Amino acid sequence: MHVRSQSPLVIVLMGVSGSGKSTIGAALSQRLGWPFRDADSFHPPANIAKMSSGVPLNDDDRSPWLVAIAHWIDARCAAGAPGIVSCSALKRAYRSRIVGGRESVRLVYLNGDMGLIAQRLQARRDHFMPPSLLESQFAALEEPGTDEQPLVVSIALSPQRVVNTIIERLRLAPVSA
Protein backbone atom coordinates (compact mmCIF):
# COMPACT_ATOMS: atom_id res chain seq x y z
CA MET A 1 0.00 0.00 0.00
CA HIS A 2 1.26 3.46 -0.92
CA VAL A 3 1.38 5.79 2.08
CA ARG A 4 1.23 9.49 1.34
CA SER A 5 4.10 11.44 2.83
CA GLN A 6 3.42 14.86 1.33
CA SER A 7 1.11 17.39 2.89
CA PRO A 8 -2.30 17.46 1.22
CA LEU A 9 -3.48 20.29 -0.97
CA VAL A 10 -7.17 19.70 -0.18
CA ILE A 11 -8.64 18.28 3.02
CA VAL A 12 -12.06 16.60 3.00
CA LEU A 13 -13.67 16.54 6.45
CA MET A 14 -16.19 13.71 6.67
CA GLY A 15 -18.62 12.43 9.28
CA VAL A 16 -22.29 12.26 10.13
CA SER A 17 -24.32 15.40 10.68
CA GLY A 18 -23.36 16.92 14.03
CA SER A 19 -19.80 15.54 14.04
CA GLY A 20 -18.35 19.05 13.85
CA LYS A 21 -17.38 19.33 10.19
CA SER A 22 -18.35 23.00 9.91
CA THR A 23 -16.78 23.95 13.24
CA ILE A 24 -13.53 22.13 12.49
CA GLY A 25 -13.46 23.37 8.89
CA ALA A 26 -13.83 27.00 9.97
CA ALA A 27 -11.16 26.60 12.69
CA LEU A 28 -8.75 24.87 10.29
CA SER A 29 -9.35 27.59 7.73
CA GLN A 30 -8.45 30.24 10.28
CA ARG A 31 -5.33 28.39 11.47
CA LEU A 32 -4.05 27.50 7.99
CA GLY A 33 -5.24 30.52 6.02
CA TRP A 34 -6.93 28.11 3.56
CA PRO A 35 -10.43 28.68 2.17
CA PHE A 36 -13.19 26.48 3.58
CA ARG A 37 -16.38 25.41 1.83
CA ASP A 38 -19.14 23.76 3.79
CA ALA A 39 -20.73 20.91 1.84
CA ASP A 40 -24.16 22.32 2.64
CA SER A 41 -23.39 25.23 0.27
CA PHE A 42 -23.21 22.74 -2.63
CA HIS A 43 -26.73 21.30 -2.08
CA PRO A 44 -29.40 22.28 -4.57
CA PRO A 45 -32.48 23.90 -2.95
CA ALA A 46 -34.54 20.74 -3.49
CA ASN A 47 -32.16 18.75 -1.26
CA ILE A 48 -32.34 21.32 1.53
CA ALA A 49 -36.14 21.36 1.33
CA LYS A 50 -36.24 17.57 1.48
CA MET A 51 -33.94 17.35 4.52
CA SER A 52 -35.74 20.25 6.24
CA SER A 53 -38.96 18.26 6.02
CA GLY A 54 -37.26 15.29 7.71
CA VAL A 55 -36.83 13.14 4.60
CA PRO A 56 -33.39 11.55 4.09
CA LEU A 57 -31.70 12.10 0.75
CA ASN A 58 -31.26 9.18 -1.63
CA ASP A 59 -28.35 8.53 -3.98
CA ASP A 60 -30.06 10.32 -6.87
CA ASP A 61 -30.45 13.42 -4.67
CA ARG A 62 -26.80 13.29 -3.68
CA SER A 63 -25.37 12.89 -7.18
CA PRO A 64 -25.37 16.57 -8.29
CA TRP A 65 -24.14 17.55 -4.83
CA LEU A 66 -21.16 15.20 -5.04
CA VAL A 67 -20.38 16.35 -8.59
CA ALA A 68 -20.32 19.98 -7.41
CA ILE A 69 -17.98 19.13 -4.53
CA ALA A 70 -15.68 17.13 -6.84
CA HIS A 71 -15.54 20.06 -9.29
CA TRP A 72 -14.53 22.42 -6.47
CA ILE A 73 -11.80 20.01 -5.32
CA ASP A 74 -10.53 19.54 -8.87
CA ALA A 75 -10.43 23.30 -9.45
CA ARG A 76 -8.41 23.81 -6.25
CA CYS A 77 -5.97 21.05 -7.22
CA ALA A 78 -5.63 22.29 -10.82
CA ALA A 79 -4.81 25.77 -9.54
CA GLY A 80 -2.34 24.40 -6.99
CA ALA A 81 -4.41 26.15 -4.35
CA PRO A 82 -5.14 24.60 -0.95
CA GLY A 83 -8.64 24.18 0.39
CA ILE A 84 -10.83 22.52 2.97
CA VAL A 85 -14.27 21.10 2.26
CA SER A 86 -16.70 19.34 4.53
CA CYS A 87 -18.84 16.50 3.23
CA SER A 88 -20.68 13.82 5.17
CA ALA A 89 -19.30 11.33 2.60
CA LEU A 90 -21.06 8.53 4.44
CA LYS A 91 -20.61 5.87 1.77
CA ARG A 92 -17.43 4.61 0.15
CA ALA A 93 -18.94 5.34 -3.29
CA TYR A 94 -19.39 9.01 -2.34
CA ARG A 95 -15.81 9.26 -1.09
CA SER A 96 -14.58 7.60 -4.26
CA ARG A 97 -16.22 10.38 -6.29
CA ILE A 98 -14.66 13.24 -4.32
CA VAL A 99 -11.37 11.80 -3.00
CA GLY A 100 -10.55 8.66 -4.98
CA GLY A 101 -7.49 8.88 -7.19
CA ARG A 102 -6.64 12.43 -6.15
CA GLU A 103 -3.15 12.13 -4.65
CA SER A 104 -3.18 15.61 -3.13
CA VAL A 105 -6.51 15.14 -1.31
CA ARG A 106 -6.74 13.68 2.21
CA LEU A 107 -9.77 12.37 3.99
CA VAL A 108 -10.22 13.30 7.66
CA TYR A 109 -12.92 11.27 9.41
CA LEU A 110 -14.45 13.05 12.41
CA ASN A 111 -15.52 10.01 14.39
CA GLY A 112 -17.97 9.99 17.29
CA ASP A 113 -20.69 7.88 18.83
CA MET A 114 -24.40 8.43 18.36
CA GLY A 115 -24.98 9.56 21.95
CA LEU A 116 -22.47 12.44 21.79
CA ILE A 117 -23.64 13.52 18.36
CA ALA A 118 -27.31 13.39 19.40
CA GLN A 119 -26.50 15.78 22.27
CA ARG A 120 -24.81 18.15 19.85
CA LEU A 121 -27.71 18.06 17.41
CA GLN A 122 -30.22 18.80 20.17
CA ALA A 123 -28.20 21.91 21.09
CA ARG A 124 -27.90 23.13 17.49
CA ARG A 125 -30.09 25.96 16.25
CA ASP A 126 -30.97 27.22 12.78
CA HIS A 127 -29.81 24.18 10.85
CA PHE A 128 -31.90 22.41 8.22
CA MET A 129 -30.84 18.90 9.30
CA PRO A 130 -33.27 17.75 12.02
CA PRO A 131 -31.94 15.53 14.82
CA SER A 132 -34.52 12.92 13.81
CA LEU A 133 -32.37 12.04 10.77
CA LEU A 134 -29.36 11.04 12.88
CA GLU A 135 -30.27 7.35 12.89
CA SER A 136 -30.46 7.37 9.08
CA GLN A 137 -26.99 8.96 8.98
CA PHE A 138 -25.49 6.19 11.12
CA ALA A 139 -27.40 3.53 9.15
CA ALA A 140 -25.88 4.85 5.90
CA LEU A 141 -22.37 5.30 7.33
CA GLU A 142 -19.70 3.07 5.85
CA GLU A 143 -16.63 3.90 7.91
CA PRO A 144 -13.57 4.47 5.72
CA GLY A 145 -11.25 1.51 5.29
CA THR A 146 -7.49 1.60 5.68
CA ASP A 147 -7.14 1.55 1.89
CA GLU A 148 -8.73 5.03 1.88
CA GLN A 149 -5.92 6.21 4.19
CA PRO A 150 -8.19 8.32 6.38
CA LEU A 151 -6.97 10.34 9.30
CA VAL A 152 -9.46 9.33 12.01
CA VAL A 153 -9.92 11.91 14.77
CA SER A 154 -12.21 11.49 17.77
CA ILE A 155 -14.74 14.27 18.19
CA ALA A 156 -14.75 13.61 21.94
CA LEU A 157 -11.71 15.92 21.92
CA SER A 158 -12.21 19.67 22.09
CA PRO A 159 -12.43 21.41 18.70
CA GLN A 160 -9.01 22.99 19.34
CA ARG A 161 -7.45 19.56 20.00
CA VAL A 162 -9.13 18.12 16.88
CA VAL A 163 -7.67 20.97 14.79
CA ASN A 164 -4.24 20.58 16.38
CA THR A 165 -4.31 16.82 15.74
CA ILE A 166 -5.17 17.33 12.06
CA ILE A 167 -2.42 19.93 11.61
CA GLU A 168 0.19 17.78 13.34
CA ARG A 169 -0.73 14.45 11.72
CA LEU A 170 -0.96 15.93 8.20
CA ARG A 171 2.22 17.98 8.71
CA LEU A 172 0.56 21.28 7.86
CA ALA A 173 1.99 24.74 8.49
CA PRO A 174 -0.40 27.01 10.38
CA VAL A 175 -0.28 30.74 9.67
CA SER A 176 -0.87 31.45 13.36
CA ALA A 177 -0.19 29.49 16.51
N, C-alpha and C positions, 0 to 999 in steps of 0.2 A: 504494500500500500504506500502510495506517495503521501508524504506528510509535508504540508506547506510550511516553509520557514520564513517567507517574506511577510511583511505586514500587509493586511488587506487594503484594497482601495475602497471597497464598499462593504459595509456591515449590514446584514439582514438580522433584525431582532425578531425572533419568533416566540410564540406562546399563546395560550388561550386568552380570551378577553379577560382583563383584570390582572394579568400577570405583570403589568408595569411597562409595557413596550413604549408607550408615549412618554412616560416619566423618564425612563432610562434613555430613550432616544434624545429627548430634549437636554438632559444633563450631559450626555456624551457629546452632543453637538456643541454645547457651551465649553466643555473641557478641551475638545479637539479643534474647535473652530471649523468643523465640517457641517455642511447643510444636512438637515434632517427632514424627511418627509414621512408623515404618518400615513399608514396604509389606508386609513379611513378616507383620506383626501382623494384616493383613486377610485372609490366606489361610485358607480352611477347612481343617480337619485332613486331609481327603482329598488336598488339593493338596500339603501338606507331606509326607505319606506317599508320594505318587507321586514327588515330586522326590527324597526321601531314598533311594528305591530306584533312582534313576538314570534315571527315565523323564521326558522333557520333558512339560510341560503343553501341552494343545491349547487352541484358542480357547474351547471349551465349558467347560473347567476354569477359564479365566481370567475368564469373564464375571461370576460373582458377586464375584470379587475386585475387578474394575474398578468394579463398581457400588458396593461398599462404600467404595472410595477416593473415588469421585465424591461419594457422600453426605457423607463427612467434609469434603471441600473445600467443597461447597455449604453445609454447616452453618457452617463457619468464615466464609465470605463473607457469609452471611445475618446472622451475628452481628457483622460488621465486625471480626472477630478474626483476627489474623495466624496463619500456620501454615506449617510445612514438612512435606512428605511425600516419601518416596522411592518410586519405582516404576520398574521396569525399562523399562516403556513402549516396548518394542522396535518395535512396529508403529504406523504412523500412525493406524490405526483405534483402537488403545488410547488413544493420546494425544488423539484427537478426543473420546473418551468422558470423559476426566478433565480436559482443558485447554480443548478447543475451545469457543469462544464465551464463555468466562469472561474478561472484560476485566481482572479484578484478579488473574489467575493467570499466572505466568511459568514457562516451561519452562527448566531448566538441564540441558544435556547434558554429562555427565562423560565425555569422550571419551578413549579410549586404545587402544593396539594389543593384539592378542591375546597377544603375547609377554609384555608387562608384566603384563597381567591374569592370565595363566597363572601367573606367578611369585607373584603375590599370593594366588591361590587355593590354591596348593600350601602356602603358609605359614599359611593360615587354619585355625583349629581350631573344633570345636563348631558347625559350620554345616551345615544340612541340604542345601545345594546342592553336590553333588560337582563337583570340577574337570572330570570327564569330560563334563559338560553344557555346557562353555564353547563348544565348536564349534557346538552347536545354538543358543546365544544369538547368536553372530555371524551364523549362517545366517538367523536370524529378524529380525535388526536391520535396520530401515529408518531410516537416519539422518534426523533432522528436516530438512525443507526450510526455505528462508528465509521462506516464507509462514507458518510456525509461529512465527517470531520467537524462535528459541531463543538462549539465551546458551550458547555452546560454550566449555567450559573443559577444557584438557588436564590429564589426571590424572598426567602426568609431573612436574608441579609438586608441591611438598610440600603436604600437607593445609592447612597454614596459608596458603600462597599461593593455593590454590584458594579457600578461604573469603574471603580478602581480595579476590580478584578478583571474586567474586560480590557482595560487599558494595559494592565500588566501582562496578562496572558497572551494578548495579540501584539505585544511589543509596539504600542502606539506612542506617539509623542504628543502629550497635551500642550496646549498653548498657555495654560495657566495651571498652577499647582493647587 
